[in-house]
Amino acid sequence: MFYDADQQVVAHVAAEQLRRNLAILGVAADVHANYGLALLSVWTYLVVWTDGRCFRWWAGSTSTRGRKVYAFCPVDDTATAARRVARRYVELRTSDDIRS
């Protein structure tokens, strides 16, 4: 990975690496980056964002207080992040197909 002086991966570089790993798994995503953050738009209710330290996305559940629970993965493990995001993608696609 590419690190800056603070040992933080540049957000858009990390997002692009995750996008490539998702593509290998058959999941398309668009990268949008600005202001030190990068977003990967994957599917409805599945947006992965990174600040260059970790990836975050809604895990699909809520806490007892009704707040969304987010999944996290460090940017230096994009292969694992891609597998986890791809699993969430399949969950969402399957639930969309059931609703249709």
MMTF fields as JSON, N, C-alpha, C and O atoms, coordinates in Angstrom:
{
  "mmtfVersion": "1.0.0",
  "mmtfProducer": "UNKNOWN",
  "numBonds": 399,
  "numAtoms": 400,
  "numGroups": 100,
  "numChains": 1,
  "numModels": 1,
  "chainsPerModel": [1],
  "groupsPerChain": [100],
  "chainIdList": ["A"],
  "bondAtomList": [4, 2, 8, 6, 12, 10, 16, 14, 20, 18, 24, 22, 28, 26, 32, 30, 36, 34, 40, 38, 44, 42, 48, 46, 52, 50, 56, 54, 60, 58, 64, 62, 68, 66, 72, 70, 76, 74, 80, 78, 84, 82, 88, 86, 92, 90, 96, 94, 100, 98, 104, 102, 108, 106, 112, 110, 116, 114, 120, 118, 124, 122, 128, 126, 132, 130, 136, 134, 140, 138, 144, 142, 148, 146, 152, 150, 156, 154, 160, 158, 164, 162, 168, 166, 172, 170, 176, 174, 180, 178, 184, 182, 188, 186, 192, 190, 196, 194, 200, 198, 204, 202, 208, 206, 212, 210, 216, 214, 220, 218, 224, 222, 228, 226, 232, 230, 236, 234, 240, 238, 244, 242, 248, 246, 252, 250, 256, 254, 260, 258, 264, 262, 268, 266, 272, 270, 276, 274, 280, 278, 284, 282, 288, 286, 292, 290, 296, 294, 300, 298, 304, 302, 308, 306, 312, 310, 316, 314, 320, 318, 324, 322, 328, 326, 332, 330, 336, 334, 340, 338, 344, 342, 348, 346, 352, 350, 356, 354, 360, 358, 364, 362, 368, 366, 372, 370, 376, 374, 380, 378, 384, 382, 388, 386, 392, 390, 396, 394],
  "bondOrderList": [1, 1, 1, 1, 1, 1, 1, 1, 1, 1, 1, 1, 1, 1, 1, 1, 1, 1, 1, 1, 1, 1, 1, 1, 1, 1, 1, 1, 1, 1, 1, 1, 1, 1, 1, 1, 1, 1, 1, 1, 1, 1, 1, 1, 1, 1, 1, 1, 1, 1, 1, 1, 1, 1, 1, 1, 1, 1, 1, 1, 1, 1, 1, 1, 1, 1, 1, 1, 1, 1, 1, 1, 1, 1, 1, 1, 1, 1, 1, 1, 1, 1, 1, 1, 1, 1, 1, 1, 1, 1, 1, 1, 1, 1, 1, 1, 1, 1, 1],
  "groupList": [{"groupName": "MET", "atomNameList": ["N", "CA", "C", "O"], "elementList": ["N", "C", "C", "O"], "formalChargeList": [0, 0, 0, 0], "bondAtomList": [1, 0, 2, 1, 3, 2], "bondOrderList": [1, 1, 2], "singleLetterCode": "M", "chemCompType": "L-PEPTIDE LINKING"}, {"groupName": "PHE", "atomNameList": ["N", "CA", "C", "O"], "elementList": ["N", "C", "C", "O"], "formalChargeList": [0, 0, 0, 0], "bondAtomList": [1, 0, 2, 1, 3, 2], "bondOrderList": [1, 1, 2], "singleLetterCode": "F", "chemCompType": "L-PEPTIDE LINKING"}, {"groupName": "TYR", "atomNameList": ["N", "CA", "C", "O"], "elementList": ["N", "C", "C", "O"], "formalChargeList": [0, 0, 0, 0], "bondAtomList": [1, 0, 2, 1, 3, 2], "bondOrderList": [1, 1, 2], "singleLetterCode": "Y", "chemCompType": "L-PEPTIDE LINKING"}, {"groupName": "ASP", "atomNameList": ["N", "CA", "C", "O"], "elementList": ["N", "C", "C", "O"], "formalChargeList": [0, 0, 0, 0], "bondAtomList": [1, 0, 2, 1, 3, 2], "bondOrderList": [1, 1, 2], "singleLetterCode": "D", "chemCompType": "L-PEPTIDE LINKING"}, {"groupName": "ALA", "atomNameList": ["N", "CA", "C", "O"], "elementList": ["N", "C", "C", "O"], "formalChargeList": [0, 0, 0, 0], "bondAtomList": [1, 0, 2, 1, 3, 2], "bondOrderList": [1, 1, 2], "singleLetterCode": "A", "chemCompType": "L-PEPTIDE LINKING"}, {"groupName": "GLN", "atomNameList": ["N", "CA", "C", "O"], "elementList": ["N", "C", "C", "O"], "formalChargeList": [0, 0, 0, 0], "bondAtomList": [1, 0, 2, 1, 3, 2], "bondOrderList": [1, 1, 2], "singleLetterCode": "Q", "chemCompType": "L-PEPTIDE LINKING"}, {"groupName": "VAL", "atomNameList": ["N", "CA", "C", "O"], "elementList": ["N", "C", "C", "O"], "formalChargeList": [0, 0, 0, 0], "bondAtomList": [1, 0, 2, 1, 3, 2], "bondOrderList": [1, 1, 2], "singleLetterCode": "V", "chemCompType": "L-PEPTIDE LINKING"}, {"groupName": "HIS", "atomNameList": ["N", "CA", "C", "O"], "elementList": ["N", "C", "C", "O"], "formalChargeList": [0, 0, 0, 0], "bondAtomList": [1, 0, 2, 1, 3, 2], "bondOrderList": [1, 1, 2], "singleLetterCode": "H", "chemCompType": "L-PEPTIDE LINKING"}, {"groupName": "GLU", "atomNameList": ["N", "CA", "C", "O"], "elementList": ["N", "C", "C", "O"], "formalChargeList": [0, 0, 0, 0], "bondAtomList": [1, 0, 2, 1, 3, 2], "bondOrderList": [1, 1, 2], "singleLetterCode": "E", "chemCompType": "L-PEPTIDE LINKING"}, {"groupName": "LEU", "atomNameList": ["N", "CA", "C", "O"], "elementList": ["N", "C", "C", "O"], "formalChargeList": [0, 0, 0, 0], "bondAtomList": [1, 0, 2, 1, 3, 2], "bondOrderList": [1, 1, 2], "singleLetterCode": "L", "chemCompType": "L-PEPTIDE LINKING"}, {"groupName": "ARG", "atomNameList": ["N", "CA", "C", "O"], "elementList": ["N", "C", "C", "O"], "formalChargeList": [0, 0, 0, 0], "bondAtomList": [1, 0, 2, 1, 3, 2], "bondOrderList": [1, 1, 2], "singleLetterCode": "R", "chemCompType": "L-PEPTIDE LINKING"}, {"groupName": "ASN", "atomNameList": ["N", "CA", "C", "O"], "elementList": ["N", "C", "C", "O"], "formalChargeList": [0, 0, 0, 0], "bondAtomList": [1, 0, 2, 1, 3, 2], "bondOrderList": [1, 1, 2], "singleLetterCode": "N", "chemCompType": "L-PEPTIDE LINKING"}, {"groupName": "ILE", "atomNameList": ["N", "CA", "C", "O"], "elementList": ["N", "C", "C", "O"], "formalChargeList": [0, 0, 0, 0], "bondAtomList": [1, 0, 2, 1, 3, 2], "bondOrderList": [1, 1, 2], "singleLetterCode": "I", "chemCompType": "L-PEPTIDE LINKING"}, {"groupName": "GLY", "atomNameList": ["N", "CA", "C", "O"], "elementList": ["N", "C", "C", "O"], "formalChargeList": [0, 0, 0, 0], "bondAtomList": [1, 0, 2, 1, 3, 2], "bondOrderList": [1, 1, 2], "singleLetterCode": "G", "chemCompType": "PEPTIDE LINKING"}, {"groupName": "SER", "atomNameList": ["N", "CA", "C", "O"], "elementList": ["N", "C", "C", "O"], "formalChargeList": [0, 0, 0, 0], "bondAtomList": [1, 0, 2, 1, 3, 2], "bondOrderList": [1, 1, 2], "singleLetterCode": "S", "chemCompType": "L-PEPTIDE LINKING"}, {"groupName": "TRP", "atomNameList": ["N", "CA", "C", "O"], "elementList": ["N", "C", "C", "O"], "formalChargeList": [0, 0, 0, 0], "bondAtomList": [1, 0, 2, 1, 3, 2], "bondOrderList": [1, 1, 2], "singleLetterCode": "W", "chemCompType": "L-PEPTIDE LINKING"}, {"groupName": "THR", "atomNameList": ["N", "CA", "C", "O"], "elementList": ["N", "C", "C", "O"], "formalChargeList": [0, 0, 0, 0], "bondAtomList": [1, 0, 2, 1, 3, 2], "bondOrderList": [1, 1, 2], "singleLetterCode": "T", "chemCompType": "L-PEPTIDE LINKING"}, {"groupName": "CYS", "atomNameList": ["N", "CA", "C", "O"], "elementList": ["N", "C", "C", "O"], "formalChargeList": [0, 0, 0, 0], "bondAtomList": [1, 0, 2, 1, 3, 2], "bondOrderList": [1, 1, 2], "singleLetterCode": "C", "chemCompType": "L-PEPTIDE LINKING"}, {"groupName": "LYS", "atomNameList": ["N", "CA", "C", "O"], "elementList": ["N", "C", "C", "O"], "formalChargeList": [0, 0, 0, 0], "bondAtomList": [1, 0, 2, 1, 3, 2], "bondOrderList": [1, 1, 2], "singleLetterCode": "K", "chemCompType": "L-PEPTIDE LINKING"}, {"groupName": "PRO", "atomNameList": ["N", "CA", "C", "O"], "elementList": ["N", "C", "C", "O"], "formalChargeList": [0, 0, 0, 0], "bondAtomList": [1, 0, 2, 1, 3, 2], "bondOrderList": [1, 1, 2], "singleLetterCode": "P", "chemCompType": "L-PEPTIDE LINKING"}],
  "groupTypeList": [0, 1, 2, 3, 4, 3, 5, 5, 6, 6, 4, 7, 6, 4, 4, 8, 5, 9, 10, 10, 11, 9, 4, 12, 9, 13, 6, 4, 4, 3, 6, 7, 4, 11, 2, 13, 9, 4, 9, 9, 14, 6, 15, 16, 2, 9, 6, 6, 15, 16, 3, 13, 10, 17, 1, 10, 15, 15, 4, 13, 14, 16, 14, 16, 10, 13, 10, 18, 6, 2, 4, 1, 17, 19, 6, 3, 3, 16, 4, 16, 4, 4, 10, 10, 6, 4, 10, 10, 2, 6, 8, 9, 10, 16, 14, 3, 3, 12, 10, 14],
  "groupIdList": [1, 2, 3, 4, 5, 6, 7, 8, 9, 10, 11, 12, 13, 14, 15, 16, 17, 18, 19, 20, 21, 22, 23, 24, 25, 26, 27, 28, 29, 30, 31, 32, 33, 34, 35, 36, 37, 38, 39, 40, 41, 42, 43, 44, 45, 46, 47, 48, 49, 50, 51, 52, 53, 54, 55, 56, 57, 58, 59, 60, 61, 62, 63, 64, 65, 66, 67, 68, 69, 70, 71, 72, 73, 74, 75, 76, 77, 78, 79, 80, 81, 82, 83, 84, 85, 86, 87, 88, 89, 90, 91, 92, 93, 94, 95, 96, 97, 98, 99, 100],
  "secStructList": [7, 7, 5, 7, 6, 6, 1, 7, 5, 7, 2, 2, 2, 2, 2, 2, 2, 2, 2, 2, 2, 2, 2, 2, 6, 6, 7, 7, 7, 3, 3, 3, 3, 3, 6, 6, 3, 3, 3, 3, 3, 3, 3, 6, 6, 3, 3, 3, 3, 3, 1, 1, 1, 3, 3, 3, 3, 3, 3, 3, 3, 3, 7, 6, 6, 1, 7, 3, 3, 3, 3, 3, 3, 3, 6, 6, 7, 2, 2, 2, 2, 2, 2, 2, 2, 2, 2, 2, 2, 2, 2, 2, 2, 2, 2, 2, 2, 2, 2, 7],
  "xCoordList": [0.833, 0.0, 0.876, 2.065, 0.288, 1.009, 0.679, -0.487, 1.697, 1.499, 2.06, 3.019, 1.469, 2.024, 2.867, 3.144, 3.268, 4.163, 3.562, 4.301, 2.231, 1.558, 1.277, 0.575, 1.807, 1.544, 0.067, -0.438, -0.604, -2.009, -2.077, -1.477, -2.786, -2.948, -3.789, -4.776, -3.4, -4.19, -5.549, -5.618, -6.607, -7.959, -8.327, -8.849, -8.069, -8.492, -7.69, -8.204, -6.444, -5.635, -6.193, -6.302, -6.545, -7.133, -8.464, -8.739, -9.288, -10.592, -10.432, -11.179, -9.48, -9.245, -8.77, -9.175, -7.925, -7.473, -8.649, -8.754, -9.529, -10.716, -11.616, -12.165, -11.773, -12.598, -12.06, -12.828, -10.739, -10.138, -10.367, -10.675, -10.218, -10.452, -11.916, -12.209, -12.833, -14.25, -14.528, -15.308, -13.903, -14.099, -13.66, -14.301, -12.583, -12.12, -13.2, -13.347, -13.95, -15.028, -16.349, -17.36, -16.342, -17.545, -18.48, -19.648, -17.987, -18.807, -18.301, -17.147, -19.162, -18.794, -19.0, -19.929, -18.134, -18.26, -17.675, -16.779, -18.192, -17.678, -16.978, -17.463, -15.836, -15.074, -15.295, -15.239, -15.546, -15.697, -14.807, -14.935, -13.912, -12.97, -12.846, -12.861, -12.722, -12.496, -12.322, -12.807, -11.648, -11.488, -10.904, -11.247, -10.026, -9.377, -10.189, -9.742, -11.385, -12.236, -12.507, -12.444, -12.806, -13.201, -14.388, -14.451, -15.323, -16.518, -16.549, -16.177, -16.988, -17.251, -18.745, -19.301, -19.379, -20.805, -20.95, -20.567, -21.504, -21.576, -23.001, -23.228, -23.96, -25.349, -26.218, -25.699, -27.525, -28.434, -28.152, -28.092, -27.983, -27.648, -26.266, -25.978, -25.409, -24.052, -23.061, -22.706, -22.638, -21.604, -20.466, -20.667, -19.279, -18.091, -17.328, -17.109, -16.92, -16.136, -14.864, -14.792, -13.849, -12.562, -11.931, -12.087, -11.216, -10.416, -8.934, -8.079, -8.632, -7.26, -6.747, -5.634, -7.533, -7.144, -7.914, -7.341, -9.233, -10.056, -11.227, -11.561, -11.829, -13.051, -14.224, -14.127, -15.342, -16.555, -17.751, -17.809, -18.705, -19.966, -21.024, -20.714, -22.282, -23.39, -23.493, -23.574, -23.489, -23.509, -24.907, -25.058, -25.928, -27.287, -28.118, -29.267, -27.564, -28.332, -28.329, -27.609, -29.155, -29.204, -29.002, -29.254, -28.548, -28.337, -29.674, -30.714, -29.638, -30.866, -31.451, -32.641, -30.63, -31.103, -31.533, -31.896, -31.489, -31.952, -30.897, -31.227, -29.654, -28.58, -27.989, -27.914, -27.574, -26.965, -25.652, -24.884, -25.409, -24.16, -23.277, -23.712, -22.045, -21.128, -20.053, -19.595, -19.658, -18.547, -17.291, -17.357, -16.166, -14.888, -13.861, -13.944, -12.895, -11.763, -10.602, -10.807, -9.385, -8.248, -7.924, -8.127, -7.421, -7.128, -5.952, -5.789, -5.137, -4.006, -4.402, -3.54, -5.709, -6.208, -7.392, -8.518, -7.122, -8.203, -8.838, -10.01, -8.084, -8.657, -9.765, -10.835, -9.509, -10.534, -11.707, -12.862, -11.421, -12.499, -13.366, -14.592, -12.751, -13.502, -14.396, -15.548, -13.896, -14.717, -15.912, -17.022, -15.696, -16.776, -17.811, -19.014, -17.343, -18.264, -19.03, -20.227, -18.36, -19.038, -20.117, -21.177, -19.873, -20.897, -22.115, -23.253, -21.869, -22.975, -23.733, -24.959, -23.01, -23.608, -24.565, -25.687, -24.115, -24.966, -26.21, -27.308, -26.052, -27.21, -28.224, -29.42, -27.745, -28.641, -29.275, -30.466, -28.495, -29.043, -30.105, -31.141, -29.853, -30.809, -32.103, -33.197, -31.972, -33.185, -33.93, -35.159, -33.228, -33.895, -34.642, -35.754, -34.043, -34.702, -35.957, -36.954, -35.922, -37.079, -38.224, -39.384, -37.888, -38.911, -39.55, -40.697, -38.823, -39.321, -40.444, -40.957],
  "yCoordList": [-1.184, 0.0, 1.245, 1.179, 2.365, 3.623, 4.448, 4.748, 4.813, 5.544, 6.952, 7.177, 7.89, 9.23, 9.35, 8.348, 10.551, 10.76, 10.289, 9.932, 10.28, 9.845, 8.346, 7.863, 7.605, 6.173, 5.899, 4.829, 6.828, 6.662, 6.428, 7.174, 5.423, 5.163, 6.286, 6.71, 6.759, 7.778, 7.161, 6.093, 7.827, 7.261, 6.802, 5.7, 7.617, 7.223, 6.04, 5.261, 5.895, 4.748, 3.476, 2.446, 3.547, 2.399, 2.022, 0.839, 3.008, 2.748, 2.101, 1.187, 2.562, 1.989, 0.538, -0.311, 0.258, -1.116, -2.014, -3.142, -1.518, -2.29, -2.502, -3.589, -1.482, -1.611, -2.718, -3.524, -2.756, -3.809, -5.197, -6.146, -5.317, -6.609, -7.031, -8.215, -6.074, -6.401, -6.851, -7.779, -6.21, -6.581, -8.021, -8.743, -8.438, -9.826, -10.784, -11.888, -10.358, -11.172, -11.003, -11.59, -10.206, -10.022, -8.941, -8.907, -8.053, -6.977, -5.641, -5.272, -4.93, -3.628, -2.532, -2.596, -1.534, -0.394, 0.839, 0.741, 1.995, 3.273, 3.969, 3.955, 4.579, 5.298, 6.796, 7.334, 7.452, 8.903, 9.402, 8.946, 10.33, 10.774, 12.291, 12.943, 12.831, 14.256, 14.533, 13.772, 15.598, 16.065, 15.01, 14.978, 14.146, 13.157, 11.913, 11.035, 11.822, 10.635, 10.033, 10.722, 8.761, 8.109, 7.201, 6.549, 7.164, 6.328, 5.357, 5.703, 4.147, 3.172, 2.914, 2.41, 3.255, 3.006, 1.615, 1.39, 0.683, -0.714, -1.105, -1.642, -0.838, -1.245, -0.394, 0.324, -0.463, 0.247, -0.168, -1.359, 0.793, 0.585, -0.019, -0.509, 0.007, -0.486, 0.512, 0.456, 1.411, 2.376, 2.147, 2.177, 1.92, 1.72, 3.025, 3.607, 3.492, 4.714, 4.486, 3.643, 5.276, 5.166, 6.537, 7.438, 6.653, 7.837, 7.529, 8.353, 6.355, 5.926, 5.063, 4.542, 4.903, 4.044, 2.732, 1.659, 2.835, 1.624, 1.853, 2.982, 0.743, 0.766, 0.6, -0.127, 1.275, 1.167, 1.017, 1.632, 0.193, 0.056, -0.454, -1.08, -0.178, -0.613, -2.128, -2.693, -2.779, -4.245, -4.819, -6.033, -3.972, -4.453, -4.615, -5.05, -4.275, -4.407, -3.077, -2.138, -3.042, -1.851, -2.259, -3.403, -1.316, -1.576, -1.56, -1.272, -1.866, -1.838, -0.436, -0.271, 0.558, 1.952, 2.426, 3.587, 1.513, 1.854, 2.473, 2.969, 2.457, 3.019, 1.943, 0.773, 2.347, 1.407, 0.878, 1.614, -0.407, -1.042, -1.143, -1.628, -0.684, -0.653, -1.715, -2.032, -2.262, -3.195, -2.386, -1.36, -2.852, -2.183, -3.19, -4.378, -2.707, -3.533, -2.588, -1.552, -2.919, -2.035, -1.978, -2.954, -0.836, -0.683, -1.532, -1.755, -2.006, -2.828, -4.286, -5.129, -4.593, -5.933, -5.835, -6.191, -5.349, -5.126, -6.428, -6.437, -7.525, -8.805, -9.234, -9.659, -9.123, -9.473, -8.513, -8.936, -7.223, -6.237, -6.55, -6.488, -6.884, -7.197, -8.409, -8.397, -9.452, -10.634, -10.293, -10.759, -9.486, -9.131, -8.236, -8.413, -7.278, -6.396, -7.217, -7.006, -8.138, -8.989, -9.836, -10.039, -10.335, -11.096, -10.229, -10.669, -8.986, -8.055, -7.741, -7.635, -7.593, -7.338, -8.475, -8.227, -9.721, -10.879, -10.863, -11.139, -10.541, -10.445, -9.444, -9.73, -8.276, -7.228, -7.608, -7.376, -8.187, -8.614, -9.68, -9.657, -10.607, -11.681, -11.121, -11.519, -10.198, -9.618, -8.762, -8.699, -8.107, -7.347, -8.28, -7.97, -9.43, -10.39, -10.962, -11.186, -11.201, -11.741, -10.736, -11.109, -9.442, -8.387, -8.163, -7.725, -8.457, -8.187, -9.09, -8.976],
  "zCoordList": [0.0, 0.0, 0.0, 0.311, -0.346, -0.405, 0.831, 1.089, 1.591, 2.834, 2.704, 1.966, 3.415, 3.467, 4.732, 5.391, 5.068, 6.212, 7.525, 8.443, 7.636, 8.867, 8.878, 9.766, 7.915, 7.777, 7.511, 7.853, 6.923, 6.561, 5.065, 4.292, 4.658, 3.236, 2.647, 3.247, 1.486, 0.815, 0.479, -0.128, 0.869, 0.793, -0.611, -0.776, -1.617, -2.96, -3.495, -4.299, -3.064, -3.477, -2.845, -3.51, -1.563, -0.877, -1.516, -1.719, -1.832, -2.442, -3.815, -4.165, -4.573, -5.9, -5.788, -6.581, -4.818, -4.603, -4.214, -4.695, -3.348, -2.97, -4.178, -4.355, -5.008, -6.216, -7.117, -7.643, -7.294, -8.122, -7.514, -8.235, -6.197, -5.54, -5.646, -5.814, -5.549, -5.723, -7.152, -7.368, -8.12, -9.526, -9.77, -10.533, -9.133, -9.252, -8.756, -9.281, -7.747, -7.178, -7.932, -7.549, -8.997, -9.8, -9.301, -9.689, -8.445, -7.888, -8.43, -8.211, -9.131, -9.691, -8.652, -7.846, -8.676, -7.755, -8.424, -9.263, -8.044, -8.519, -7.368, -6.237, -7.655, -6.632, -6.792, -7.898, -5.677, -5.631, -4.495, -3.359, -4.794, -3.762, -3.755, -4.798, -2.547, -2.354, -0.862, -0.025, -0.541, 0.836, 1.776, 2.958, 1.26, 2.098, 2.377, 3.114, 1.794, 1.945, 0.574, -0.444, 0.561, -0.686, -0.404, 0.638, -1.338, -1.237, -2.394, -3.516, -2.124, -3.17, -3.173, -2.197, -4.253, -4.411, -5.018, -6.166, -4.245, -4.668, -5.051, -6.135, -4.166, -4.388, -3.479, -2.625, -3.649, -2.767, -1.325, -1.022, -0.451, 0.961, 1.181, 2.273, 0.164, 0.343, -0.25, -1.427, 0.605, 0.263, 1.248, 2.463, 0.718, 1.547, 1.536, 0.473, 2.703, 2.735, 3.518, 4.412, 3.149, 3.811, 3.987, 3.163, 5.088, 5.363, 5.167, 5.491, 4.644, 4.454, 5.583, 5.507, 6.62, 7.745, 7.746, 7.936, 7.53, 7.486, 6.532, 6.176, 6.138, 5.343, 6.292, 7.281, 5.995, 6.802, 5.878, 4.813, 6.295, 5.56, 6.517, 7.531, 6.185, 7.028, 6.942, 5.852, 8.096, 8.162, 7.959, 7.823, 7.936, 7.696, 8.941, 8.865, 10.087, 11.328, 12.082, 11.742, 13.108, 13.953, 15.402, 15.782, 16.199, 17.622, 18.353, 17.76, 19.626, 20.426, 20.508, 20.775, 20.283, 20.277, 18.9, 18.712, 17.941, 16.6, 15.701, 14.624, 16.11, 15.296, 14.385, 14.761, 13.193, 12.265, 12.829, 13.447, 12.607, 13.02, 11.778, 10.733, 11.904, 10.772, 10.9, 11.998, 9.753, 9.678, 9.359, 8.682, 9.847, 9.643, 9.152, 9.462, 8.385, 7.976, 7.679, 7.046, 8.121, 7.857, 6.365, 5.643, 5.909, 4.483, 4.026, 2.826, 4.942, 4.513, 4.283, 4.033, 4.365, 4.077, 3.121, 3.47, 1.913, 0.957, 0.476, 0.099, 0.483, 0.052, 1.011, 0.576, 2.312, 3.3, 3.215, 3.261, 3.092, 2.966, 1.752, 1.839, 0.629, -0.584, -0.385, -0.82, 0.261, 0.508, 1.392, 1.137, 2.424, 3.345, 2.664, 2.858, 1.872, 1.144, 0.105, -0.086, -0.559, -1.552, -0.899, -1.49, 0.307, 1.04, 1.324, 1.157, 1.757, 2.032, 0.748, 0.756, -0.341, -1.648, -2.024, -2.467, -1.845, -2.148, -1.269, -1.751, 0.021, 0.919, 0.385, 0.334, -0.011, -0.505, -1.834, -2.041, -2.735, -4.022, -3.831, -4.496, -2.931, -2.667, -2.081, -2.481, -1.131, -0.534, -1.557, -1.513, -2.468, -3.541, -4.468, -4.895, -4.791, -5.686, -5.041, -5.727, -3.733, -3.018, -3.034, -3.207, -2.849, -2.826, -4.189, -4.269, -5.261, -6.622, -7.027, -8.14]
}
